[in-house]
Amino acid sequence: MPDYQLPKRRRIFLMRHGDVTYFDDSGRAIDPETVPLNANGREQASAAGRVFAEQQLRFDRVIVSGLPRTIETARRVLAETGQQIEPEIDPALQEIRGGRLGSIPPGDIEAAFLGVFDGIVPESMRFLDGETIGELFDRVLPAVAALRADTSWDTVLLVLHGGVNRAILSHALTAGGRTFFGHLSQATGCINALDVGAAPRDWVLRMLNYSPPSPLHRDVRNTTMEMLYAQFIRYQRS
């Protein structure tokens, strides 16, 4: 039999930021560019950090999108692991960008909220009348390729967003393709694990949507966008 060399792969831990509150008590939308973690989100981030610490995992690089909720999540994770790493900011990995809610006709608002995360989503689909899935891929995938091209790391932590994570996970599931699976759940504070080899198609999805505070997702049957849309409608009617 010919010799066989086991493929060498590196590990990407891909997190979604912890929970945030997008509407205040009066129903006013809070700027998603500045919103911080809420109490639940802070505990989710710390819980994730404790999982990494228990497994004695060390990160060579930590990359965030630069939005406060990703930075705060990463710092809480690092506080638990005891690593003195300053998170690197890559704006190309910011969340899919919405437009102005007020510009969306009332009859289109439900589809604008929910369509981008519903099944297999075409690249032409816009999120809240803003960025398309294709535009999201266009900025996220080069950043992922640049990360893979850097041979200096073995284990990296990315703390990003629900839409961006879906783009990366979909890319991995299709071995380097651009099909977008909107129905991949990403709980706030969740951890995904992906292994990457030297070849662009060499992706192994090791773990998906692990939520340390609630590993079995016992009490959740709705998506984040469904719950946000329900909040939006309730406040609009009040």
C-alpha positions in Angstrom: 0.0 0.0 0.0 1.2 3.5 -0.7 2.2 5.8 2.2 -0.6 8.1 3.4 0.1 11.4 5.1 -2.6 12.7 7.3 -3.7 16.2 6.2 -2.5 19.0 8.4 -5.3 21.3 9.5 -5.7 24.4 11.6 -8.6 25.3 13.8 -11.0 28.3 13.5 -13.3 28.9 16.5 -16.1 31.1 15.1 -18.3 32.8 17.7 -21.3 35.0 17.5 -21.3 37.9 19.9 -23.3 37.7 23.1 -26.9 38.9 23.4 -27.8 42.6 23.0 -30.9 44.7 23.2 -31.9 46.3 19.9 -35.0 48.2 21.1 -35.3 50.3 24.3 -38.3 50.2 26.6 -40.1 52.8 24.5 -39.7 50.7 21.3 -37.0 53.0 19.9 -34.4 51.2 17.9 -30.9 51.3 19.4 -28.1 52.0 17.0 -26.6 48.6 16.0 -23.2 50.2 15.5 -22.9 51.1 19.2 -25.2 48.7 21.1 -23.3 46.9 24.0 -23.9 43.4 25.4 -26.8 43.1 27.9 -26.6 41.1 31.1 -27.5 37.9 29.4 -24.9 38.6 26.7 -22.2 39.2 29.2 -22.8 35.9 30.9 -22.9 34.1 27.5 -19.5 35.5 26.6 -18.0 34.6 30.0 -19.5 31.1 29.8 -17.9 30.6 26.4 -14.6 31.8 27.9 -14.9 29.3 30.7 -15.4 26.4 28.2 -12.2 27.4 26.4 -10.3 27.7 29.7 -11.5 24.3 30.9 -10.1 22.8 27.7 -6.9 24.8 28.1 -7.3 26.2 24.6 -4.9 29.0 23.6 -5.5 31.4 20.7 -2.7 32.6 18.4 -4.9 35.4 17.0 -8.3 36.9 18.0 -10.2 38.8 15.4 -13.4 40.8 15.8 -15.5 43.0 13.5 -14.9 46.2 15.5 -18.5 46.6 16.6 -18.6 47.0 20.4 -20.6 43.8 20.9 -17.9 41.7 19.3 -15.0 43.5 21.1 -16.8 43.1 24.5 -17.5 39.4 23.8 -13.9 38.7 22.9 -12.5 40.5 25.9 -14.8 38.5 28.2 -13.7 35.3 26.6 -10.0 36.3 27.0 -10.5 37.3 30.6 -11.6 33.8 31.4 -8.7 32.1 29.5 -6.2 34.5 31.0 -4.6 35.4 27.7 -3.2 38.8 27.1 -4.2 39.3 23.5 -5.5 42.5 22.0 -8.3 41.6 19.5 -7.6 42.6 15.9 -10.3 44.5 14.1 -11.4 43.7 10.6 -14.3 45.9 9.4 -14.8 43.6 6.4 -16.3 41.1 8.9 -19.0 43.5 10.2 -22.6 42.3 10.2 -24.7 42.4 7.0 -25.8 46.0 6.6 -29.4 47.0 6.6 -31.0 50.1 5.1 -33.5 52.5 6.6 -36.6 50.7 8.0 -38.7 53.8 7.2 -38.0 53.4 3.5 -39.5 49.9 3.4 -43.2 49.7 2.3 -45.4 48.2 5.0 -46.3 45.3 2.8 -42.6 44.4 2.4 -41.4 44.7 6.0 -41.9 41.1 7.0 -39.9 39.8 4.0 -37.2 42.4 4.6 -36.8 41.2 8.2 -37.1 37.4 7.6 -36.2 36.6 4.0 -32.5 36.8 4.2 -32.3 34.0 6.8 -35.0 31.8 5.2 -33.6 28.6 3.6 -31.2 28.8 0.6 -31.0 32.5 -0.1 -30.2 34.0 -3.5 -27.3 36.5 -3.7 -29.7 39.2 -4.9 -31.7 39.1 -1.6 -31.3 42.3 0.4 -31.3 42.6 4.2 -33.7 45.2 5.4 -33.4 47.0 2.1 -29.6 47.3 2.5 -26.8 45.0 1.6 -27.3 41.9 -0.6 -26.1 38.4 0.2 -23.8 38.7 -2.8 -22.3 41.9 -1.4 -21.8 40.2 2.0 -19.9 37.4 0.3 -17.8 39.9 -1.7 -16.4 41.4 1.5 -16.3 38.4 3.9 -14.8 35.8 1.7 -11.6 37.7 0.8 -11.1 38.3 4.5 -11.4 34.6 5.2 -9.0 33.8 2.3 -6.5 36.3 3.8 -6.7 34.7 7.2 -6.1 31.2 5.7 -3.1 32.6 3.7 -1.5 33.6 7.0 0.6 30.6 8.1 1.6 32.1 11.4 -1.3 30.8 13.4 -2.6 27.3 14.4 -5.7 28.3 16.4 -7.7 31.5 15.9 -10.8 32.9 17.5 -13.2 35.0 15.4 -16.0 36.8 17.2 -18.5 38.0 14.6 -22.2 38.2 13.8 -25.1 35.9 12.9 -25.2 36.9 9.2 -21.5 36.9 8.7 -21.2 33.5 10.5 -23.8 32.0 8.2 -21.8 33.2 5.2 -18.6 31.6 6.5 -20.3 28.4 7.6 -22.1 28.2 4.2 -18.8 28.7 2.4 -17.3 25.9 4.4 -20.2 23.5 3.9 -20.0 24.0 0.2 -16.2 23.5 0.2 -15.5 27.0 -0.9 -18.7 27.9 -2.6 -21.1 30.9 -2.4 -24.4 29.2 -1.5 -26.0 30.9 1.5 -27.8 28.8 4.0 -30.0 31.2 5.9 -31.5 28.6 8.1 -28.2 27.8 9.9 -29.0 28.8 13.5 -26.5 31.0 15.3 -27.5 31.6 18.9 -26.0 34.6 20.7 -22.7 33.7 22.3 -22.5 30.4 20.3 -19.3 28.6 19.3 -18.6 26.9 16.0 -15.4 25.0 15.2 -14.0 24.6 11.7 -10.8 23.0 10.5 -9.0 24.3 7.4 -6.2 22.6 5.4 -3.9 24.0 2.7 -6.3 23.5 -0.2 -9.1 26.1 -0.6 -11.7 23.3 -0.6 -10.3 21.7 2.5 -12.9 22.6 5.2 -14.1 20.4 8.0 -17.1 21.6 10.0 -16.3 20.2 13.5 -19.0 21.8 15.6 -22.0 24.0 15.0 -23.9 26.5 17.2 -22.7 25.2 20.6 -24.2 27.4 23.3 -22.4 26.9 26.6 -25.3 28.3 28.8 -27.8 26.1 27.1 -26.2 23.3 25.0 -29.5 21.7 24.0 -31.2 25.0 23.2 -34.1 23.6 25.2 -36.2 26.8 25.5 -35.7 28.4 22.0 -37.6 27.5 18.9 -37.5 30.8 17.1 -34.7 32.6 15.2 -33.2 35.9 16.3 -34.8 37.8 13.4 -38.2 36.3 14.1 -38.0 37.5 17.7 -36.7 40.9 16.6 -39.5 41.2 14.1 -42.1 40.3 16.7 -40.6 43.1 19.0 -40.7 45.6 16.1 -44.4 44.8 15.4 -45.4 45.0 19.0 -43.7 48.4 19.4 -45.2 49.7 16.2 -48.7 48.9 17.4 -48.2 50.3 20.9 
